[in-house]
């Protein structure tokens, strides 16, 4: 099993559901990015605004101000940006962002010529609300995949027709409130994530980390949601997720190492399980 790319989350916000206000000051955000990188994150994602249902509205100018104080301090750490504002996209792309993550999935065809001229990758995300932050909407889990696939069928075709290379696209089906207000739609997607890869042949990014549906299932608060998060992340990795967006890359990196070691042992015939069988021998 190929190891997914680990994306460390840096929320440069006052009101993120998991750590609002902790990294709003640029020195704190830079320190957090370095901490995540040292803990195993392959890149960090800078979020200058929250997107949960109760998030405050942050105009593009303020998003850019928040990013400006952080980007120059990252050194060689690769980074992406989480925003749906075109102005923020332009600013980030001009300053070396590895990718742009748009929770609206790049809905405006008038921008496609501009996007085609960029070199960074594009995370195309599905959500039930389509525009703006997440909302609390009751959805039928039986039609979740129909909605997800209809969205990507249309959006990928439109981006491709505009000259945006397919190998720049990363698909995110959404989780939590981006799919619905109950856990069932998120479980429907996360439980069958390989379906996206089989249908489109494109890399997939998911972010179950600390999400509301995990807390609803377990009855656990944010302070103790780590084990539930890790279980969901490992399942996503087993389903072939290419990018895992996480608050805790250290725990995830260790768990993936153990998972890979176990997979290697399982793939060997029993007569190769003894001493000398390799780093992860079964004795």
N, C-alpha and C positions, 0 to 999 in steps of 0.2 A: 504494500500500500504506500503510495507516494505521500510524503509529508506535506500537509497543506501549508500555505503561507500564513503566518500569524500576524494579525493586524492589531496593534495595541491602541486602545481608545484613549484619546486626550480631549476631554471636554473643557473647552475654554468658555465656560458659561457660568451664570449665576444659579441656574435652575435645572440642571440635568437631574434626572430622577435618582441616579446612583451616587453622584459625587458633586452636585451643584455647588459652585463657589470655591471649591478646593484648588482649582487650577486656573482661575480667572486671571490672576496676576501673571504676566509673562515669565518671570523667573520660576514660578511654581510650575507652569505648564512645560517649560523647557526641562526642568528637573524631572518631571514626570515622564516626559518623552525619553529621556536618557535612562531612567529607571526601567521603563518597559523594554527598551532596546537591550539593555544588559540582561534582562530576565528572559529574553528569547524572542521578542517581537522582531519580525523581519522588516517591518515598516510601521509607522504610526499614522493614525488618522486624526487630524485636527478638526474638531467640531466647534465652530464659533457660535452656534445656536442650537438649542434643544429642539426636539421634534416630537416629544410626547404630547398627549392631548391637552395638558394644562400649560404648555410652554409659552413663555412670553414671546412677543413679536420682536425680532431683532432685524433692523433694516440693513441692507447690504453695506452701507458705509461703516456701520459699527462692526459688522462681521469682519470687514477688511482691517479695521483698526485692531481688532483682537488678534487676527492672524499676523499682522505686521510685527507685533512685538515678540513673536515666537519663532517665526520661520528662520530668521538670521541666526538664532541661537542653537539650531538643531545640528549644526556641523554636517557630518556626513550621513545622518540618519535619513533614510528615504521616508517620504511622507505623502499622504493624500489629504484631501479636504472633503468634509461632509457639508454640503450646502445645496440648495436648489435655486439660488440666485445667480443669474448670468453674470452680474458684475463681480461677484465673488469668484466664480469660475474663471473669468478672464484674469483676475489678479493672481489666483493660485497657479494657473497654467503658465503665466508669464514668469513665475518665480520658481519653476521647476517641480511642480507637483507630479507625483507618479501617477495619480489618478484623480478624477473628479467623481464623487459619489453623490448622485442626485436621487433623493427619495421620490421625486416625481417622475423619474425615468426619462428625463430630457423630452418634455412634451411639445416643445415649440418647433415646428419644422422650419421656421424662419431662421433658426440658429444653426441648422445642420451644416450649412456651408462653412460657417465659422468653426464648428466642432471638427469638421473634416480636415481642416488645416492645422489642427493641433497634433502633438505627438503623444500626449499622455493617454492613458487608458480611461475608459468610461464605465462606471458601475451603474448599470441600468436597473433600477429597482421598481418592483411592482408594489402597489398598495391599493387598498379598496377605496381610499378617498381621492386618489390620483393627484390632487393639488393640495399644497400646504402640509402642515404637520399632521400627525396621526389624530384620529377621532375615535370616539367610542361608538362603534356600529355593530349591531348584532348581525352576523352573517351565517349562512347555512354551510356547514363544513362539507356537505355532499357536493356542493358546486364550487368548492375552492379551486380545484385543479382546472376546471373549465375556465374560470376567471383568469387564473394565472397564465395559462397557455394562450388564451385569446389575446391577453395583453402583450405577451412576448411575440406572438405571431405577427401582430400589427406593428409593434415598435421596432423589432429587429428588421423587418422588411423595409420600413420607412428609413431607418438609419442607413441600411445597406444601399438603398436606392439613391441616397444623397451622397454616396461616395465615402462613407465612414467605414473603414476596413473592419471586417468581422473580428479579426484577431486583436482589436483594441477593446472589444466589449467583454464585460464581466456581468453576469446576471445575478440579481438578488431578488428572490421571490417575496421577501418581507416576512416578518414574524411579529408576534405580539399584536398590539393594536393596529398595526399596518394590515393585518388580515382580518381582525374581528375582535370583539370584546370578550370572547370566551377562549379557553385553551384549544378547543377542538380544531379550528382551522390551522393553527400553528402546528399541532400534532399531525394533521393530514399532510402538510407540506414537509415538515422535518422527517416524518416517518418514511417518506418516499422521495427523498431529495434526488436520488439517482435518476428519477424520471426526467428532470430538467436536462441533465447532461446527455441522456440518451436521445432526447428529442432535438436538442439544438447543437450539441457538440461544442459548447462554449464553457469556459470556466464559470464556476458558481461561487458566490460569496454568501455566507450566512452569519447572523449575529444573534445567537440565543442568549448571550451573556446577560445574566441578571434580569431577563425579561419578565414581564408581568405574568405570562402564562405559566412559567415555571413556579412562580410564587403562588399562583392560584392552585396549581396541582398539589404542591407540597404543604401549603399553609405556612410557609417559611418567610421570614422577613429578609430584607436586603442583607443584613449583617451575617446571615447564615445560609445564603443562597448559593455559595460556592460549589458544594457537591452536586446540586441539581444542575447548575450551569455546566459543570464538567461532564456530567453524564450526557447532556444534550450535545455538547461539542464533540465528544468522542463518537457519538452516533452519527453526527454530520460528517465527520472525517471518514467513518466507515462507509458512508453513502457516496463518498467521492468529492466532498466539498474541497474546492481549491484554495479558498481563502476563509479563514475563521477570524472574525472580528471579536476581540475579547478584552475584558478588563484585567485578566490575570494570565498573561502568557507564560509565566513560570510554571504554574500548576499544569497548564495545558501542554506545554512542551515536555514536561516529565511524563505525563500520562501518555502522550503519543509515543515517547521512547519505549515505554513499557509495552504498549500495544504493538509496536513494530517488532520488539524482541519476541513477544509471544507468537506473532504471525510467522516469524522466521523459524521458530522451533516447530510450529505446527506443520510447516511446509517440508520439514526434513523427515526422512524415513527414521524409524525408531533406532536403527543401528548407528545413527549419527548423533544420538542424543548424549553421548558420554563425554568424558574429558577430551579436549582437543577438537571438539566440534565447532569451536568458534567462540566469540566473545560471550554470546548468550547461550551457553550450553545448559542442558536441563539438569545437570548434577551440581 
